[in-house]
Amino acid sequence: MQGFEESTMFGFQKIIERRIKEAQERGEFDSLPGTGKPIQMEDDTRIPEDLRLAYKILKNADCLPPELELKKEIRQMEDLLAEIPDEKEKYRLIKKINYKIMQLNLMGKRSPLLEESEIYYKKLVEKFGQK
């Protein structure tokens, strides 16, 4: 039975190759996006192997994994800090940022060396007071 399956697969491969060649001759692949440009290979070595496909699907759907979404929110709130003149508002925002950082740090099972560090109010007041 295995010989039959192999010959059937070989037959399908021949049909597929013929149809691809015919489409090439008709120029159906000439106007595809990225034609003539090098393929952009992404480095996904830092993503666990069992999550790579899921992350790829999320990326193609313009969805970020929860960890990256939180990091994005944290960065946006940090950028807002410089624009806030009121000290009480800054303090409230810092508390929100620290809460998001705590959430982020609790999400992953990773080395403590890679954790985000919280923002300390006095240091920020000193930093923004110098500007």
C-alpha positions in Angstrom: 0.0 0.0 0.0 2.9 2.3 0.7 4.0 2.2 -2.9 0.6 3.4 -4.0 0.7 6.4 -1.6 4.2 7.3 -2.8 3.2 7.2 -6.5 0.1 9.2 -5.8 2.1 11.9 -4.0 4.6 11.9 -6.8 1.7 12.4 -9.2 0.3 15.3 -7.2 3.8 16.9 -7.1 4.1 16.7 -10.9 0.6 18.3 -11.3 1.5 21.1 -8.9 4.8 21.8 -10.5 3.2 21.9 -14.0 0.5 24.4 -12.8 3.1 26.6 -11.1 5.2 26.6 -14.3 2.2 27.5 -16.4 1.3 30.4 -14.0 4.9 31.7 -14.2 4.7 31.6 -18.0 1.5 33.6 -17.9 3.2 36.2 -15.6 0.8 35.6 -12.7 3.6 36.0 -10.2 5.2 39.1 -11.7 3.2 41.7 -9.7 3.2 40.1 -6.3 4.1 42.3 -3.3 7.8 42.2 -2.6 8.8 40.9 -6.1 12.5 41.4 -6.7 13.2 42.3 -3.0 15.1 40.1 -0.6 12.9 38.1 1.8 12.9 39.6 5.3 13.7 36.8 7.7 12.6 37.5 11.3 14.7 36.4 14.2 12.4 34.4 16.4 15.1 32.5 18.3 14.1 34.2 21.6 10.5 33.0 21.3 9.9 29.6 22.7 9.5 27.1 19.9 5.9 26.1 21.0 4.8 29.7 20.9 6.4 30.8 17.6 3.4 30.0 15.4 0.9 31.7 17.8 3.1 34.8 17.9 3.4 34.9 14.1 -0.4 34.7 13.8 -0.9 37.4 16.4 1.7 39.6 14.6 0.1 39.1 11.2 -3.3 40.2 12.8 -1.6 43.3 14.3 -2.1 41.9 17.8 0.6 42.1 20.4 1.2 39.4 23.0 0.0 40.7 26.4 3.5 41.2 27.7 4.4 43.5 24.8 1.1 45.3 25.0 1.8 46.1 28.6 5.3 47.3 27.8 3.9 49.5 25.1 1.4 51.1 27.6 4.2 51.6 30.1 6.4 53.4 27.6 3.5 55.6 26.5 2.8 56.6 30.1 6.5 57.3 30.8 6.5 59.6 27.8 3.5 61.4 29.2 5.3 62.1 32.5 7.5 64.7 31.0 4.5 66.7 29.8 2.6 66.8 33.1 3.3 70.0 35.1 1.2 69.1 38.2 3.1 67.1 40.8 0.0 65.3 42.1 -0.9 64.2 38.5 2.7 63.0 38.0 2.5 61.0 41.3 -0.8 59.4 40.2 0.6 58.5 36.8 3.8 57.0 38.4 1.5 54.8 40.6 -0.3 53.6 37.5 3.1 52.9 35.7 4.4 51.0 38.8 1.2 48.9 38.9 1.6 48.1 35.1 5.2 47.2 35.7 4.2 44.9 38.6 1.7 43.2 36.3 4.3 42.8 33.6 6.8 41.3 36.1 4.3 38.8 37.4 3.3 37.7 33.9 6.5 36.0 32.8 8.6 33.2 34.2 11.9 34.8 33.4 15.0 35.9 35.1 14.7 38.7 37.6 17.5 40.4 35.7 15.0 41.0 32.8 12.3 42.5 35.0 11.2 46.1 34.6 12.1 48.3 37.5 9.5 50.5 39.1 9.7 54.3 39.0 10.5 56.1 42.2 8.8 59.4 42.7 11.7 61.3 44.4 14.1 60.4 41.6 11.6 61.6 39.0 10.9 64.9 40.8 14.7 65.5 40.9 15.1 64.6 37.3 12.2 66.7 36.0 13.0 69.5 38.3 16.4 69.9 36.7 15.0 70.6 33.2 
